[in-house]
Amino acid sequence: MSVEGKGRVLTTRKLLSMKMKGEKIAMLTAYDYTSARIVDEAGIDIILVGDSAANVMAGHETTLPITIDQMIYHAQSVMRAVKNPLVVVDMPFGTYQGNSKMALSNAVRIMKESEADAVKVEGGSEVLESVQRILSAGIPVMGHLGLTPQSIHKFGTYSVRAKEEAEAEKLLQDALALEEAGCFAIVLEKIPAALGKRVAESLKIPVIGIGAGRYVDGQVLVMHDMLGLNTEFSPRFLRRYHNLRDEYLKAFHQYVEDVKSGDFPNEQEQY
């Protein structure tokens, strides 16, 4: 875990201080060594080794198929690169739901084998026992409420969650319960901005949004989405900061042309 004095700049304590000061928290996904080095250099506060790797790295339609072994592999790759950000690893589907002893065992394995700083789990009251058991071992836990992609088959849609008052109230109560249990932060995904504001103002711990409006304590995006590598995904909350897919295509096309024409390698590019 990140401990004050070990050289890592971002810790769970630092994040709490950032919330108290009103300093926004920037969080981004990374899944490999090379990308994580660049993300670290850019000054990101938190790197999420997300189970979204199932989508953007492995091509699955949902996050459900990714395994704990695969998550640990991605987390190990990221941890070899980073110096400053807090690194949080998603616990994949089936590793913490319904069995708190199994949840603790899997969380311990992720922490020991990846040397990451924290784990993230989806859900509220349904997973509270697992959250409490993981926390009892001294492992920091980040919660995740709202749209929870691991529950896609239950919801049947990726549409905005908690638009009705009953679901909104349950989300708030779940957030308060996660905070009381000891979670150091919570991600809110795809909920009305007004509810995001309400939750952020009700909690002492940081609330990080992805499609939860501007009034929360920080934001998270999937790197492949914000860089324009994944052009099929275009929700309202996504701001594309680049169009790397076109840049990649241009470079690859030029390489093919240069090889086919004999232009590459030239005299200066050989021994």
C-alpha positions as CSV (number, residue, x, y, z in Angstrom):
1,M,0.0,0.0,0.0
2,S,1.0,3.6,-0.4
3,V,2.4,4.8,2.9
4,E,3.5,8.3,3.7
5,G,7.3,8.5,3.4
6,K,7.7,5.8,0.8
7,G,8.1,8.2,-2.0
8,R,4.7,8.0,-3.6
9,V,3.1,11.4,-3.9
10,L,-0.6,10.4,-3.9
11,T,-2.0,8.5,-0.9
12,T,-5.5,8.0,0.4
13,R,-4.8,10.7,3.0
14,K,-3.7,13.1,0.3
15,L,-6.9,12.5,-1.6
16,L,-9.0,13.3,1.5
17,S,-7.0,16.5,1.9
18,M,-7.6,17.4,-1.7
19,K,-11.4,17.1,-1.2
20,M,-11.2,19.3,1.9
21,K,-9.4,22.0,0.0
22,G,-11.7,21.8,-3.0
23,E,-8.9,20.5,-5.3
24,K,-10.3,18.4,-8.1
25,I,-9.0,14.9,-8.5
26,A,-8.0,13.6,-12.0
27,M,-8.3,9.8,-12.5
28,L,-7.6,7.9,-15.7
29,T,-7.3,4.2,-16.6
30,A,-4.1,2.5,-17.7
31,Y,-3.5,-1.2,-18.4
32,D,0.2,-1.5,-19.5
33,Y,3.7,-0.2,-18.7
34,T,4.2,2.2,-21.6
35,S,0.8,4.0,-21.2
36,A,1.2,4.1,-17.4
37,R,4.6,5.8,-17.7
38,I,3.0,8.6,-19.8
39,V,0.0,8.9,-17.6
40,D,2.2,9.2,-14.6
41,E,4.3,11.9,-16.3
42,A,1.2,13.8,-17.1
43,G,0.4,14.4,-13.4
44,I,-2.7,12.1,-13.0
45,D,-3.7,11.7,-9.4
46,I,-5.2,8.2,-9.6
47,I,-4.6,5.4,-12.1
48,L,-7.4,2.9,-12.3
49,V,-6.5,-0.5,-13.6
50,G,-10.0,-1.0,-14.7
51,D,-11.9,-4.2,-15.7
52,S,-12.7,-2.1,-18.8
53,A,-9.5,-3.9,-20.0
54,A,-12.0,-6.6,-20.9
55,N,-13.4,-4.2,-23.5
56,V,-10.6,-2.1,-24.8
57,M,-7.7,-4.6,-24.5
58,A,-9.4,-7.9,-25.1
59,G,-12.4,-7.0,-27.2
60,H,-15.2,-8.4,-25.0
61,E,-18.6,-6.8,-25.1
62,T,-18.9,-6.6,-21.3
63,T,-16.4,-6.5,-18.4
64,L,-17.6,-9.8,-17.0
65,P,-15.2,-12.2,-18.7
66,I,-11.9,-10.7,-17.4
67,T,-10.2,-12.9,-14.8
68,I,-8.3,-12.1,-11.6
69,D,-5.2,-13.4,-13.2
70,Q,-5.6,-11.0,-16.1
71,M,-6.3,-8.1,-13.8
72,I,-3.2,-8.9,-11.8
73,Y,-1.1,-9.0,-15.0
74,H,-2.3,-5.6,-16.1
75,A,-1.8,-4.2,-12.6
76,Q,1.7,-5.5,-12.4
77,S,2.5,-3.9,-15.7
78,V,1.2,-0.5,-14.5
79,M,3.0,-0.7,-11.1
80,R,6.4,-1.2,-12.8
81,A,5.8,2.2,-14.4
82,V,4.4,4.5,-11.8
83,K,6.1,6.8,-9.3
84,N,3.4,9.3,-8.2
85,P,-0.2,8.3,-8.7
86,L,-2.3,6.1,-6.4
87,V,-3.0,2.9,-8.3
88,V,-6.5,1.3,-7.8
89,V,-7.3,-2.2,-9.2
90,D,-10.8,-3.3,-10.1
91,M,-11.8,-6.6,-8.5
92,P,-13.4,-8.5,-11.4
93,F,-16.8,-10.0,-11.5
94,G,-17.3,-13.0,-9.3
95,T,-14.3,-12.3,-7.0
96,Y,-16.2,-10.5,-4.2
97,Q,-19.9,-10.9,-4.6
98,G,-21.8,-13.1,-2.2
99,N,-18.8,-14.5,-0.3
100,S,-16.9,-12.1,2.0
101,K,-14.2,-14.7,2.8
102,M,-13.5,-15.2,-0.9
103,A,-13.6,-11.5,-1.4
104,L,-10.8,-11.0,1.2
105,S,-8.7,-13.8,-0.2
106,N,-8.9,-12.3,-3.7
107,A,-8.2,-8.8,-2.5
108,V,-5.2,-10.0,-0.6
109,R,-4.0,-11.8,-3.7
110,I,-4.4,-8.7,-5.9
111,M,-2.5,-6.5,-3.4
112,K,0.3,-9.0,-2.8
113,E,0.9,-10.0,-6.4
114,S,0.5,-6.5,-8.0
115,E,1.8,-4.3,-5.2
116,A,-1.0,-1.8,-6.0
117,D,-2.4,0.6,-3.5
118,A,-6.1,-0.2,-3.4
119,V,-9.0,-2.2,-4.9
120,K,-12.3,-1.1,-6.3
121,V,-15.6,-2.9,-6.0
122,E,-19.1,-2.3,-7.5
123,G,-22.3,-2.1,-5.4
124,G,-23.6,-0.9,-2.2
125,S,-25.5,-2.8,0.5
126,E,-25.3,-6.0,-1.6
127,V,-21.5,-6.1,-1.2
128,L,-21.1,-4.3,2.2
129,E,-20.0,-7.4,4.1
130,S,-17.3,-8.1,1.5
131,V,-16.1,-4.4,1.7
132,Q,-16.0,-4.6,5.5
133,R,-14.0,-7.8,5.5
134,I,-11.5,-6.5,2.9
135,L,-11.1,-3.3,4.9
136,S,-10.5,-5.3,8.1
137,A,-7.3,-6.6,6.5
138,G,-6.1,-3.0,6.0
139,I,-6.7,-3.0,2.3
140,P,-8.0,0.4,1.0
141,V,-11.3,0.1,-0.9
142,M,-12.9,2.4,-3.4
143,G,-16.6,2.0,-4.0
144,H,-18.5,2.3,-7.2
145,L,-22.2,3.2,-7.5
146,G,-24.7,4.2,-10.1
147,L,-24.3,2.4,-13.4
148,T,-22.3,-0.7,-12.4
149,P,-21.1,-2.5,-15.6
150,Q,-20.6,-5.8,-13.8
151,S,-24.4,-5.9,-13.2
152,I,-25.3,-5.2,-16.9
153,H,-27.3,-8.4,-17.2
154,K,-29.4,-7.3,-14.1
155,F,-30.1,-3.8,-15.5
156,G,-30.3,-4.8,-19.1
157,T,-29.1,-1.4,-20.3
158,Y,-26.3,1.1,-20.0
159,S,-28.7,4.0,-19.6
160,V,-28.6,6.7,-16.8
161,R,-29.2,5.3,-13.4
162,A,-31.0,6.7,-10.3
163,K,-33.3,9.1,-12.2
164,E,-36.2,8.0,-9.9
165,E,-36.3,9.2,-6.3
166,A,-36.4,5.8,-4.8
167,E,-33.2,4.6,-6.6
168,A,-31.5,8.0,-6.0
169,E,-32.2,7.7,-2.2
170,K,-30.9,4.1,-2.2
171,L,-27.7,5.3,-4.0
172,L,-27.2,8.0,-1.4
173,Q,-27.7,5.6,1.5
174,D,-25.3,3.1,-0.1
175,A,-22.7,5.8,-0.5
176,L,-23.1,6.8,3.2
177,A,-22.8,3.1,4.2
178,L,-19.6,2.7,2.1
179,E,-18.2,5.8,3.7
180,E,-19.1,4.5,7.2
181,A,-17.5,1.1,6.5
182,G,-14.3,2.9,5.7
183,C,-14.0,3.3,1.9
184,F,-11.6,6.1,1.0
185,A,-13.5,7.2,-2.1
186,I,-16.4,6.4,-4.3
187,V,-16.9,6.4,-8.1
188,L,-20.4,7.5,-9.4
189,E,-21.2,6.4,-12.9
190,K,-23.8,7.8,-15.2
191,I,-26.2,9.4,-12.8
192,P,-28.0,12.9,-12.9
193,A,-25.6,15.7,-12.1
194,A,-27.9,17.0,-9.3
195,L,-27.6,13.6,-7.5
196,G,-23.8,13.6,-8.0
197,K,-23.7,17.0,-6.3
198,R,-26.0,15.8,-3.5
199,V,-23.8,12.7,-2.8
200,A,-20.5,14.7,-3.0
201,E,-21.9,17.3,-0.5
202,S,-23.1,14.5,1.8
203,L,-19.8,12.6,2.0
204,K,-16.5,13.5,3.6
205,I,-14.6,11.2,1.3
206,P,-13.9,12.0,-2.4
207,V,-16.6,11.3,-4.9
208,I,-15.2,10.8,-8.4
209,G,-17.6,10.9,-11.4
210,I,-17.9,9.4,-14.8
211,G,-21.0,10.9,-16.2
212,A,-22.0,12.2,-12.8
213,G,-21.7,15.9,-13.6
214,R,-19.3,18.7,-12.6
215,Y,-20.1,19.1,-9.0
216,V,-18.3,15.9,-7.7
217,D,-14.7,15.9,-6.4
218,G,-13.0,14.5,-9.4
219,Q,-13.4,12.8,-12.8
220,V,-12.4,9.5,-14.4
221,L,-12.4,8.4,-18.0
222,V,-11.2,5.4,-19.9
223,M,-8.0,6.3,-21.6
224,H,-8.9,4.6,-24.9
225,D,-12.1,6.5,-25.1
226,M,-10.7,10.0,-24.3
227,L,-7.9,9.5,-26.8
228,G,-10.3,8.6,-29.6
229,L,-9.0,5.0,-30.0
230,N,-12.4,3.6,-29.3
231,T,-14.7,5.5,-31.7
232,E,-17.7,3.2,-31.3
233,F,-18.3,4.5,-27.8
234,S,-19.8,8.0,-27.7
235,P,-21.8,8.7,-24.5
236,R,-22.6,12.3,-23.6
237,F,-20.1,12.4,-20.7
238,L,-17.1,11.6,-22.9
239,R,-14.9,14.4,-24.1
240,R,-12.4,13.2,-26.7
241,Y,-9.1,14.9,-26.3
242,H,-7.5,13.5,-29.4
243,N,-8.3,11.3,-32.4
244,L,-5.5,8.8,-32.1
245,R,-7.3,6.2,-34.2
246,D,-6.8,8.4,-37.3
247,E,-3.2,9.2,-36.3
248,Y,-2.5,5.4,-35.9
249,L,-4.1,4.7,-39.3
250,K,-2.1,7.4,-41.0
251,A,1.2,6.1,-39.6
252,F,0.4,2.5,-40.4
253,H,-0.7,3.3,-44.0
254,Q,2.5,5.2,-44.5
255,Y,4.6,2.4,-43.1
256,V,2.9,-0.1,-45.4
257,E,3.5,2.2,-48.4
258,D,7.2,2.7,-47.5
259,V,7.8,-1.0,-47.1
260,K,6.0,-1.9,-50.3
261,S,7.8,0.7,-52.3
262,G,11.2,-0.1,-50.9
263,D,11.6,3.3,-49.4
264,F,12.0,1.8,-45.9
265,P,14.7,1.2,-44.9
266,N,16.8,3.8,-46.7
267,E,20.6,4.1,-46.7
268,Q,20.7,5.9,-43.3
269,E,18.5,3.2,-41.7
270,Q,20.7,0.2,-42.2
271,Y,24.1,-1.0,-41.0
